[in-house]
């Protein structure tokens, strides 16, 4: 979201990281596309970001990054892991992103929620960074 909303405090750093990525160097979890759509179209800003405009941003993600899908086993393994560490609510989406990053053997995992991500996947902590 920070990448596409110019007034976000982390917009410049996020946009720079996104601009440097390519399909061979960058990836995102498939559910991130829906999450970007949901967040952008519900931002409490005027003028609001329309569904059509949100789709333009999503196409930018699709064009620039490899979209990683998880199979049924990966989803269930992630949910079992979440139960094991008492993860609740929306943090399951962070866990799914980390599973996708693990699946593609990501060298770096960029997020503004480093604490949550490191709690969910301590084995990946050295790869989790801010843009």
N, C-alpha and C positions, 0 to 999 in steps of 0.2 A: 504494500500500500504506500509506503514512504517513497518508493520509486516513482509512482505516478501522480502523487498529490504534491504540487509545488509548495504548499504552505506547511507541509510536515517538517518538523525540526531536523529530521535526518534525511530530507529529500536529496540534497546534493551528494552526500556520501553514497546513498543507496543508488541513485541514478548513475553515478560514476562506476560503481561495481557492476551494475546491470549492463552498461554500455561496453564494458571490457569483456563481458562474457560472450561465448558463442556456443553452438550446439556441441562442439567438441570439448569445451572447457566448463560449461555450466549446465545445471539441471535443476528441476523443481519437481515436487510431488504433484501428481495429477489433481489431487483434491485442492491444491493451491489455486488452481484456476477458478474453482467455484468460490473459494474463500475470498480471492481478490474481487470477484464480481459482487459478492455479498457485502463486503466492507465498502467498496467504492460507491455502490448504489445506495448505501444507507448513511453515508457521512452527513453529519449535521451542518452542511455548508450551503451557501447560496451563491451562485446557482448550483443546484444539485448536479451530480454526475449522472447522466442518463444511462439507461441500460445499453443503448447503442454506443455511447462513448466508452463505457466499461468494456464492451466487446472489442473495441479498438485496442485497448491496453492488453487484453487477454491475447489477442492475435500477435501483439508484439512479444509477449512471453513465448508463445508457441513458435514464433519465427526465430527467436534468439536462443532459447534454452531447449534442452532435451527434456521432454515431459516423461517422468518416471511413474509407471503404474505398479501397483502391488497386487499380487495374487491373493486368493482366499487364505492360504496358509500364512502369508506375511501379515495380513490383517489380524488373524486370530492370534498369532504369536505376539504381535504388538499389544493387543488387548490383554493377553495373559501377563505380559511384562508389566503393563500399566496396573493391573490388579496387584501384582507382586510388590510394587513400590508405592501402592496406595495413591495412584494418580487418579484424579477425578476431573470431571468437566471437560472444558475445551482443551486442556493440556494433551488430551488424546491425539489431537491434530498435530501438535508438536512431535509427539511420539511417532506418528505416521510419517512425518517429514524426515525424522531421523532414520527411520527404517528405510525410506527411499534413498537417503544419502548413503547409508550402509550398503544397500544393494548395488549402487553404482561405484562403491569404493571412493567416495568423494574425498579429496585431499583437504578441502576447506568447506566448512558449513557456516554460511553467513546468516546471522540473525541479530535482532536487537533484543532478544530474550535469552541471552547467554546463560543466565542463572538457571532458568527452567530447562533449557536444553542439556546443560551439564548434569543437572539432577536426574534427568530421564536417561541419559546415556553417558555415564561416567567414562566408559571405555573410549568414547569419541571426544572427550573433553579437550584434548590438545588440538583438535581440528575445528572446534567451535569458536567463531570469532565474530566481531562486528564488522560491517563493511568499512 
